[in-house]
Amino acid sequence: MHKKFFVIVLITTTLLFSMDEPDQIQKPKSQPLQLQTTLGFTLTAGNSDTRILTIDSDIKKPFERFIYYTKFNLAYGTSKYGNGPRIETTNNWTISTRIDWFTTDKRKSYLFISTGLSGNKFRGYWSRRNVQLGAGYNFFYNIDTLKLKIGLGVDYSKDNLVVSGSSDDEIFFALLKPEFEIIFNKNIKFGNNANCFVDFQQFENYRINSQTYLNFKITNRFAVSFNFTLNYDNKPRMIPEIGETGKPTGKLILAKPADKIFNIGISISV
């Protein structure tokens, strides 16, 4: 079964890649290390008083033949129901690295490899390790104001479950990685990055991790950022039920299938 996954990647790579015409080769410009960190905060009131702090940090280093990425995300939140105590309701984090290696000098098609480590106890896993391998295509490689990249590949994921034995902890997924960004002018840009997973053996088992952003640049280093993050799991894990007092009730329940966080933050670029 595992051999079929790599055959799919090989066939996809062969179909996507093409050689450049000699007179069309464009040497990429040298670019420095790029670092962007966004600090966000969410407040809600009503049935519950909720506070969520988010930190997103992205490092990007372009080289002549490849681009290296590192990303770190953290979301921590508490809620208070009525006159009860304030309890922890959000605690998730992710760190990942990725390399896009271009197969042509025009930087249209590329191979990617990515590794990641994440945790979200309210989604049923203390930690999740994953490795991704695949190929992609950059559709607007010669347009500075528009980016559309589509990646196809496989993802191997292994979970350290909160409730051991409650579900599969090791899964191979088919992977779709769409990325797009529109730069309206030098001060405004809008985009989305997503990872879509489908279990090779159970098609009804799928996941979507998506981040949508709208940035308004204030200065060369500071920007206001509106972000919406969606993490959806069609087959959520089992977790211990936590009462409004913050203590376990002794029951097991299914985790909510989706984490949805909207925040407004300040982005700092270096």
Legacy VTK file of the C-alpha trace (Angstrom):
# vtk DataFile Version 3.0
C-alpha trace
ASCII
DATASET POLYDATA
POINTS 270 float
0.000 0.000 0.000
2.761 2.427 0.913
4.462 1.918 -2.458
1.304 3.170 -4.194
1.577 6.484 -2.365
5.056 7.142 -3.720
4.024 5.999 -7.214
1.284 8.660 -7.108
3.857 11.305 -6.190
6.204 10.143 -8.962
3.468 10.231 -11.618
2.293 13.660 -10.449
5.839 14.985 -10.576
6.360 13.666 -14.103
3.142 15.235 -15.389
3.730 18.627 -13.780
7.368 19.216 -14.664
8.543 20.627 -17.951
11.874 22.005 -19.149
12.336 25.712 -19.814
13.149 27.192 -23.175
16.754 28.479 -23.103
15.759 32.031 -23.998
13.112 32.106 -21.260
15.374 31.293 -18.327
15.223 33.945 -15.626
17.785 33.960 -12.851
16.088 34.712 -9.495
17.143 37.807 -7.625
19.005 37.332 -4.375
16.676 37.920 -1.406
17.462 38.263 2.308
15.966 36.287 5.182
12.346 37.326 5.807
10.776 37.185 9.279
7.184 38.109 10.121
5.543 37.766 13.537
1.867 38.487 14.243
0.448 39.005 17.741
-3.334 38.771 18.020
-5.970 38.880 20.740
-9.646 37.879 20.711
-12.319 38.880 23.225
-15.895 37.579 23.206
-18.787 38.143 25.589
-22.247 36.644 25.969
-22.860 33.124 27.248
-19.145 32.971 28.009
-16.339 35.459 28.568
-13.544 34.198 26.290
-10.008 35.471 25.802
-7.652 34.009 23.189
-4.048 35.021 22.566
-2.429 34.010 19.257
1.157 34.183 18.045
2.140 33.424 14.447
5.745 33.545 13.276
6.956 32.886 9.732
10.539 32.641 8.495
11.293 32.497 4.772
14.707 32.289 3.106
14.861 32.167 -0.706
17.898 30.581 -2.344
18.779 30.239 -6.012
17.176 26.816 -6.400
14.915 26.402 -3.369
13.001 28.242 -0.631
13.161 27.306 3.043
10.196 27.987 5.370
9.712 27.693 9.126
6.376 28.437 10.803
5.285 28.597 14.421
1.704 29.071 15.646
0.322 29.248 19.169
-3.222 29.832 20.413
-4.080 29.894 24.113
-7.440 30.837 25.547
-9.612 30.770 28.648
-13.348 31.108 29.195
-15.617 31.983 32.091
-19.215 30.744 32.223
-21.544 32.773 34.399
-20.156 33.130 37.895
-17.918 30.095 37.532
-14.115 30.124 37.530
-12.050 30.970 34.474
-10.955 27.720 32.799
-8.611 26.812 29.964
-10.511 26.153 26.710
-7.919 26.629 23.956
-4.387 25.284 23.881
-2.897 24.431 20.498
0.493 24.943 18.894
2.292 24.009 15.691
5.855 24.184 14.426
6.764 23.136 10.898
9.553 23.372 8.342
9.330 23.053 4.567
11.594 23.143 1.533
10.323 23.898 -1.985
12.950 22.779 -4.502
12.397 24.166 -8.008
12.902 21.769 -10.894
13.113 24.511 -13.533
14.955 27.829 -13.700
11.653 29.623 -14.277
10.549 28.375 -10.829
7.230 27.062 -12.100
7.256 23.479 -10.802
8.761 22.252 -7.572
9.157 19.340 -5.176
8.340 19.888 -1.526
9.152 18.108 1.703
7.781 19.196 5.052
7.908 18.045 8.660
5.771 19.224 11.537
4.982 18.805 15.206
1.757 20.065 16.781
-0.413 19.633 19.843
-4.045 20.268 20.764
-5.352 18.487 23.831
-8.853 19.846 23.280
-8.898 18.076 19.891
-7.797 14.779 21.442
-4.042 14.588 20.902
-1.138 15.673 23.069
1.157 15.783 20.041
0.987 15.053 16.312
4.019 14.330 14.149
3.717 14.467 10.389
5.853 14.297 7.242
4.731 15.534 3.815
6.190 14.785 0.399
4.925 15.866 -2.989
5.078 18.118 -6.025
3.564 21.475 -6.901
3.089 24.049 -9.613
3.332 27.857 -9.480
0.780 29.196 -11.965
1.729 32.894 -11.923
5.477 32.647 -11.459
6.150 35.860 -13.426
3.486 38.087 -11.796
4.512 39.895 -8.618
0.977 40.859 -7.545
-0.656 37.433 -7.844
0.350 34.056 -6.462
-1.376 30.708 -6.970
0.398 27.488 -6.052
-1.109 23.999 -5.985
0.702 21.111 -4.338
-0.210 17.410 -4.416
1.378 14.733 -2.280
1.117 12.380 0.671
1.109 13.011 4.402
2.077 10.569 7.135
0.607 11.501 10.509
1.088 9.886 13.939
-0.773 11.077 17.043
-0.065 10.756 20.744
-3.726 10.500 21.773
-5.224 11.929 24.949
-7.441 8.825 25.185
-5.182 5.967 24.087
-6.727 3.396 21.755
-9.833 5.472 21.055
-9.033 5.794 17.319
-6.311 5.271 14.737
-3.128 7.043 15.757
-1.213 6.463 12.495
-2.672 7.480 9.115
-1.522 8.045 5.524
-3.377 10.880 3.783
-3.628 12.149 0.229
-2.642 15.823 0.425
-3.764 18.954 -1.423
-1.918 22.242 -0.649
-3.476 25.317 -2.304
-1.894 28.727 -1.662
-2.949 32.051 -3.120
-2.203 35.707 -2.476
-3.424 38.903 -4.121
-1.435 42.113 -3.635
-3.860 44.959 -4.365
-1.212 47.630 -3.870
1.968 48.139 -1.856
-0.067 48.404 1.380
-2.836 45.783 1.079
-2.683 42.042 0.467
-5.151 39.171 0.877
-4.451 35.457 0.843
-5.093 31.936 2.043
-2.933 28.898 2.800
-4.530 25.493 3.293
-3.760 21.828 3.801
-6.499 19.360 2.823
-6.137 15.724 3.892
-8.101 12.623 2.788
-7.445 9.205 4.317
-6.419 6.722 1.599
-8.321 3.886 3.288
-11.369 5.762 4.640
-12.436 8.593 2.358
-14.901 9.898 4.965
-11.916 10.643 7.191
-10.645 14.042 6.102
-9.102 17.162 7.637
-8.760 20.796 6.596
-6.286 23.286 8.064
-6.735 26.761 6.616
-5.568 30.288 7.368
-7.016 33.360 5.635
-5.475 36.794 6.127
-5.926 40.432 5.155
-2.953 42.712 5.821
-2.836 46.507 5.832
0.707 47.834 5.907
1.274 50.848 8.145
5.028 51.192 7.747
7.748 49.065 6.166
7.865 46.966 9.344
4.385 47.184 10.903
0.990 46.089 9.607
-2.512 45.432 10.932
-3.583 41.869 10.209
-7.076 40.314 10.169
-6.831 36.524 10.411
-9.274 33.628 10.311
-7.977 30.149 11.158
-10.004 26.973 10.576
-8.899 23.506 11.694
-11.533 20.898 10.801
-11.473 17.142 11.463
-14.352 15.086 10.072
-13.576 12.264 12.525
-12.756 14.018 15.806
-10.959 12.254 18.651
-12.335 11.268 22.050
-11.504 13.582 24.965
-12.391 13.704 28.666
-15.383 15.937 29.339
-14.543 19.065 31.353
-17.316 20.681 33.356
-17.905 24.411 33.804
-15.962 24.207 37.060
-12.863 23.202 35.121
-12.795 19.675 36.526
-13.246 16.382 34.577
-16.714 14.869 34.817
-15.431 11.312 34.337
-17.105 10.968 30.928
-15.579 10.704 27.451
-16.993 12.808 24.624
-16.108 13.544 21.019
-14.037 16.673 20.539
-15.589 19.476 18.516
-14.843 18.853 14.829
-13.676 22.419 14.187
-11.492 25.088 15.758
-12.391 28.545 14.407
-10.388 31.556 15.539
-10.775 35.100 14.231
-8.405 37.745 15.507
-6.973 41.161 14.792
-3.266 41.518 15.314
-0.132 43.535 14.720
2.386 42.093 12.272
6.078 42.874 12.598
8.347 42.200 9.607
12.140 42.136 9.632
LINES 1 271
270 0 1 2 3 4 5 6 7 8 9 10 11 12 13 14 15 16 17 18 19 20 21 22 23 24 25 26 27 28 29 30 31 32 33 34 35 36 37 38 39 40 41 42 43 44 45 46 47 48 49 50 51 52 53 54 55 56 57 58 59 60 61 62 63 64 65 66 67 68 69 70 71 72 73 74 75 76 77 78 79 80 81 82 83 84 85 86 87 88 89 90 91 92 93 94 95 96 97 98 99 100 101 102 103 104 105 106 107 108 109 110 111 112 113 114 115 116 117 118 119 120 121 122 123 124 125 126 127 128 129 130 131 132 133 134 135 136 137 138 139 140 141 142 143 144 145 146 147 148 149 150 151 152 153 154 155 156 157 158 159 160 161 162 163 164 165 166 167 168 169 170 171 172 173 174 175 176 177 178 179 180 181 182 183 184 185 186 187 188 189 190 191 192 193 194 195 196 197 198 199 200 201 202 203 204 205 206 207 208 209 210 211 212 213 214 215 216 217 218 219 220 221 222 223 224 225 226 227 228 229 230 231 232 233 234 235 236 237 238 239 240 241 242 243 244 245 246 247 248 249 250 251 252 253 254 255 256 257 258 259 260 261 262 263 264 265 266 267 268 269
